[in-house]
């Protein structure tokens, strides 16, 4: 079948076919056809009605409706195919509002910095949002009323400076301590911790989880025909990100409420005179990123069993979450299995059974016919009554009369 425009007269078509230009024209038409098909990829979607596989097409996400879903069906997770295991990166960056990004420092101009993501894309950010920077695998933390900087020394132990961060530059950062203001090259910087000051509520309608590891909040403006996400960042910047650099997407605003971005009524973990084992909001119980089955998650609670997290819900609705044992126990001699339970006013609604390290995260859907105190509980399921690291991942609440789940795809 000849791929020529229908409006060309027959004699013009014959002339084109006899010339080299015809082949160039066919090439352009074929290329445009490929571009049109570039976005047609099947993705796994978890929705308020169950699990399904859909073809992700160009659309405006402001409607909160994915093509291929029922009229009342809301999406909870879009999981994209391809490489999702975090890639090695030399540095980790933390920004206010829960952003965590492995990568490396890029350029900078004082109040603005560039961060080179593991996939190669550079992200520009306002340093007002900066909370921590460190070389990967070297945790540095201090409690104080000022900023801290750790510098490499020939002797080995890091030189800790207390003072104020002044600016981010291509060749290093500026810091002021008792000895005055100095510019420190990236080769010497080991870690930076910024005094945690309040910022405005983080805007954005989506969490973006990167294929190379890391996540950030953004406002999803458009998915174009070339398979690129057009994102508006919380600090007034913008970013265009190819889908092959994205592992998953999670909603932040709308009818479905993200429980992990709301303060719970109370939390409780194992008692300890030395270590803080209380549930950690947005982090594993040891302070790392939430990760289960080699996949990262942007929100949730990292706990050490036994633990309790309580919320108040005002009426009937549906609770959604994912659960699993955090990957940080991989170095343990004997990682302990755990159990997850959901209770309403002390009455058990659901129990997971035994959950073990190495298993993929499981999805949870529990309907509640009334309001009350909702309790997320974790406990030991093995021989030892302690030591399990259990994660509630992306817990969400959909108010209103529950609907019946149905899976497809």
C-alpha positions in Angstrom: 0.0 0.0 0.0 1.5 3.4 -1.1 1.8 5.9 1.8 1.0 9.1 -0.1 -1.4 12.0 0.9 -4.8 11.5 -0.6 -4.9 15.0 -2.0 -2.0 14.5 -4.4 -3.2 14.2 -8.0 -2.4 10.9 -9.8 0.1 12.5 -12.2 1.9 14.2 -9.3 2.1 10.9 -7.4 3.6 9.2 -10.4 6.2 11.9 -10.7 7.1 11.7 -7.0 7.5 8.0 -7.2 9.9 8.4 -10.0 12.1 10.8 -8.1 14.4 10.5 -5.0 12.2 13.0 -3.2 9.5 10.3 -3.0 11.6 8.2 -0.7 12.4 11.3 1.4 8.7 12.0 1.7 8.0 8.4 2.7 10.7 8.6 5.3 9.2 11.7 6.9 5.7 10.1 6.9 7.1 6.9 8.5 9.0 8.9 11.1 5.9 10.9 12.1 4.0 7.6 12.4 6.7 6.3 14.8 6.5 9.5 16.8 2.7 9.1 17.0 3.2 5.5 18.3 6.1 6.4 20.7 3.8 6.9 23.7 1.7 3.8 23.1 3.0 1.7 26.0 1.2 -0.6 28.4 1.6 0.4 32.0 0.4 -1.2 35.3 -2.1 1.0 37.1 -3.4 0.5 40.6 -6.8 2.2 41.0 -9.6 2.5 43.5 -11.3 -0.4 41.7 -8.3 -2.7 41.5 -5.3 -3.5 39.3 -5.3 -3.2 35.5 -3.1 -2.6 32.5 -3.7 0.3 30.2 -2.1 2.0 27.3 -0.7 5.4 28.4 -1.7 8.1 26.0 -1.2 11.8 25.6 -3.5 13.6 28.1 -3.9 16.6 30.4 -3.6 15.3 34.0 -5.6 18.1 35.6 -8.7 16.1 35.1 -7.3 13.4 37.4 -8.8 10.8 35.0 -6.5 8.4 33.2 -7.6 7.3 29.7 -9.0 3.7 29.9 -10.5 4.0 33.4 -14.1 4.0 34.4 -15.9 7.2 35.2 -15.6 6.9 39.0 -12.2 5.1 39.0 -9.3 7.1 40.4 -5.6 6.1 40.0 -3.4 5.4 43.0 -0.1 4.3 41.2 1.2 4.3 37.7 4.1 1.8 37.4 6.2 2.2 34.3 8.1 -0.7 32.7 11.9 -0.9 32.5 14.8 -0.5 34.8 13.7 0.5 38.3 16.5 -0.6 40.6 18.3 2.4 42.0 21.6 3.1 40.2 24.8 3.8 42.1 25.3 7.5 42.8 28.0 9.3 44.7 25.8 11.8 46.5 22.4 12.2 48.0 20.4 15.5 48.2 17.4 16.2 50.5 15.1 19.1 49.9 12.2 20.3 52.0 8.9 18.5 51.7 10.2 15.0 51.3 12.4 15.2 48.1 15.3 12.8 48.1 17.6 12.6 45.0 20.7 10.5 44.5 23.1 12.1 41.9 25.9 14.6 42.0 26.3 18.4 42.4 26.2 20.4 39.1 26.5 24.1 38.5 25.2 26.9 40.7 24.9 30.6 41.2 24.7 31.2 44.9 20.9 31.1 45.6 20.3 28.5 42.9 21.9 25.1 42.5 21.9 22.4 39.8 21.7 18.7 40.6 22.6 16.0 38.1 20.1 13.1 38.5 21.2 9.5 38.1 19.5 9.4 34.7 21.6 12.3 33.4 19.0 15.1 33.6 19.9 18.2 35.5 17.4 19.7 37.9 17.6 23.3 39.1 16.5 24.2 42.6 16.2 27.1 45.0 18.7 26.6 47.9 16.0 27.9 50.3 14.6 24.3 50.0 18.0 22.6 50.7 18.0 20.4 53.8 20.9 18.0 53.5 23.7 16.9 51.2 26.0 14.0 51.8 28.2 11.5 50.0 26.3 8.2 49.7 26.8 5.7 52.4 28.2 8.2 55.0 25.4 9.3 57.2 26.1 12.6 59.1 23.6 14.1 61.5 23.8 16.6 64.3 21.3 18.3 66.6 21.9 22.1 66.7 20.4 25.5 66.1 22.8 26.2 63.1 24.0 24.6 59.9 26.7 21.9 59.9 29.4 21.2 57.3 31.7 18.1 57.3 34.9 18.4 55.3 37.4 15.7 54.4 40.8 15.9 56.2 44.2 14.1 55.4 44.0 12.5 58.9 40.8 10.6 58.1 38.0 11.9 60.5 35.8 14.6 59.0 36.3 18.2 60.1 32.9 19.3 61.4 32.1 23.0 61.0 29.2 24.8 62.7 27.9 28.0 61.1 25.7 29.1 58.1 25.5 27.9 54.5 25.8 30.9 52.2 25.7 29.6 48.6 26.0 26.8 46.0 28.5 27.2 43.2 29.9 25.1 40.3 33.2 24.4 42.1 31.8 24.1 45.6 29.8 25.7 48.3 30.2 28.8 50.5 30.0 28.5 54.3 30.6 30.8 57.2 31.9 29.6 60.6 33.8 31.2 63.4 36.8 31.6 61.2 34.9 33.6 58.6 33.4 32.9 55.2 35.1 30.3 53.0 34.5 28.6 49.6 35.0 24.8 50.0 35.5 22.7 46.8 33.3 19.7 46.2 36.3 17.4 46.5 36.5 18.2 50.2 32.8 18.4 51.1 31.5 15.2 52.8 28.1 16.4 54.0 26.0 19.5 54.7 23.1 19.7 57.1 20.8 22.8 57.0 18.8 24.0 60.0 15.2 22.7 59.3 13.1 25.9 59.0 9.5 25.8 58.0 8.6 26.4 54.3 5.2 26.9 52.7 3.2 23.7 52.1 4.8 21.9 49.2 2.6 22.4 46.1 2.2 19.7 43.5 -0.3 17.1 42.3 2.0 14.1 41.9 5.0 12.3 43.3 7.6 11.3 40.7 9.7 8.3 41.5 12.8 8.1 39.2 14.1 5.0 37.5 17.6 5.8 38.8 16.4 6.2 42.3 15.0 9.2 44.2 11.7 11.1 44.2 10.3 14.6 44.2 6.9 16.4 44.3 5.8 18.3 41.3 2.7 19.6 39.4 2.1 17.4 36.4 1.0 19.8 33.6 1.1 17.6 30.5 2.1 14.2 29.0 3.0 14.9 25.4 3.0 12.6 22.3 6.7 12.0 22.6 6.3 10.5 26.0 7.6 13.4 28.1 6.3 14.6 31.4 6.0 18.4 31.6 6.4 19.2 35.3 6.3 22.4 37.4 8.6 22.3 40.4 7.7 23.6 43.9 10.3 26.4 43.7 8.9 27.9 40.5 11.2 25.9 38.2 10.1 23.5 35.4 11.4 20.2 34.2 10.7 18.0 31.1 11.4 14.4 31.9 11.3 11.4 29.4 9.1 8.6 30.7 12.1 6.2 30.4 13.6 8.0 33.4 10.5 7.5 35.5 9.7 4.3 37.6 6.3 5.3 39.1 3.9 8.1 39.7 1.6 8.7 42.8 -1.2 11.3 43.2 -0.8 14.0 45.9 -3.9 16.1 45.6 -7.5 15.5 44.8 -10.3 13.2 46.1 -7.8 10.6 47.4 -6.0 11.9 50.5 -2.4 11.0 51.2 -2.3 10.0 54.8 1.5 10.0 55.0 1.5 13.8 54.3 -0.8 14.5 57.2 0.4 14.4 60.8 -1.0 11.3 62.6 -2.8 11.7 66.0 -0.1 9.6 67.7 2.8 7.2 66.9 4.5 4.6 69.1 7.5 2.3 68.6 9.6 0.1 70.7 11.0 1.6 73.9 14.7 2.4 73.9 16.9 4.5 76.2 19.5 5.1 73.4 17.9 4.9 70.0 14.7 6.5 68.6 12.6 3.6 67.2 9.4 5.7 66.8 7.8 5.4 63.3 9.5 7.7 60.8 7.3 9.7 58.4 8.6 9.6 54.8 11.7 7.6 55.8 12.7 4.1 56.9 13.0 3.6 60.7 16.8 4.0 60.3 16.4 7.2 58.4 17.0 6.1 54.9 14.6 6.2 51.9 11.6 3.9 51.9 12.5 0.9 49.7 10.9 -2.5 49.4 11.7 -5.2 46.8 14.3 -2.9 45.3 11.7 -0.2 44.6 11.6 3.2 46.1 8.4 4.9 47.5 8.0 8.6 48.1 5.7 8.6 51.2 4.8 6.3 54.1 6.0 5.3 57.5 9.1 3.2 58.3 8.6 1.3 61.6 10.4 -1.2 63.8 8.0 -3.7 65.3 5.9 -3.4 67.4 4.5 -0.1 66.3 1.3 1.9 66.2 0.2 4.8 64.1 -3.2 6.4 64.7 -5.5 8.7 62.5 -9.0 10.0 63.0 -11.4 9.4 60.1 -14.7 11.3 60.2 -16.9 8.8 58.3 -17.0 5.8 56.0 -14.4 5.4 53.3 -11.7 3.1 51.9 -8.1 2.7 53.1 -5.4 2.0 50.5 -1.7 1.3 51.1 1.2 -0.9 50.1 3.2 -2.9 52.7 6.6 -4.7 52.9 9.8 -5.2 54.8 12.4 -2.5 54.2 15.4 -3.4 52.1 17.7 -1.9 54.8 17.6 -5.3 56.6 19.5 -7.0 53.8 22.7 -6.9 55.9 21.0 -8.5 59.0 22.0 -12.0 59.8 18.4 -13.1 60.3 15.8 -10.6 59.0 12.6 -11.1 60.9 9.1 -11.6 59.3 6.5 -9.1 60.3 2.7 -8.7 60.3 0.6 -5.7 59.4 -2.9 -5.0 61.0 -5.5 -2.4 60.5 -7.9 -1.6 63.4 -10.9 0.7 63.8 -11.7 1.7 67.4 -9.7 -1.3 68.6 -11.6 -3.8 66.3 -9.5 -5.6 63.7 -10.5 -5.0 60.1 -7.7 -6.7 58.3 -4.4 -8.6 58.9 -1.7 -9.3 56.3 -0.4 -12.6 57.6 3.4 -13.1 57.5 5.4 -10.7 55.4 9.1 -11.4 54.7 12.2 -9.5 53.5 12.7 -9.8 49.8 9.1 -10.0 48.8 7.6 -7.3 46.6 5.3 -4.8 48.2 1.7 -6.0 48.6 -1.3 -3.7 48.0 -4.0 -3.3 50.6 -7.6 -2.2 50.2 -9.9 -2.1 53.3 -13.4 -0.7 53.3 -14.7 1.1 56.4 -18.4 1.5 57.0 -18.0 4.2 59.7 -15.6 6.7 61.1 -13.4 6.4 64.2 -9.8 6.0 65.3 -7.9 4.2 62.5 -4.9 2.3 63.8 -2.0 1.1 61.6 -0.2 -1.6 63.6 2.9 -3.7 62.9 4.1 -6.6 65.0 6.5 -9.5 64.9 5.5 -12.6 63.0 8.6 -14.8 63.6 10.4 -16.4 66.5 11.9 -13.1 67.8 9.5 -10.4 69.1 11.5 -7.5 67.8 13.8 -6.4 65.0 11.5 -6.4 62.0 11.5 -3.2 59.9 8.0 -2.9 58.5 6.9 -0.1 56.0 3.5 1.3 55.4 3.9 2.7 51.8 1.8 5.5 50.3 -1.2 5.1 52.6 -4.2 6.8 51.2 -7.8 7.5 52.3 -10.8 7.8 50.0 -13.8 9.2 51.9 -17.3 8.1 51.0 -19.2 4.9 50.6 -16.8 2.1 49.5 -17.1 0.6 46.1 -16.5 -3.0 45.1 -13.0 -3.8 43.9 -12.5 -5.4 40.5 -9.2 -6.3 38.8 -8.4 -6.5 35.1 -5.4 -6.7 33.0 
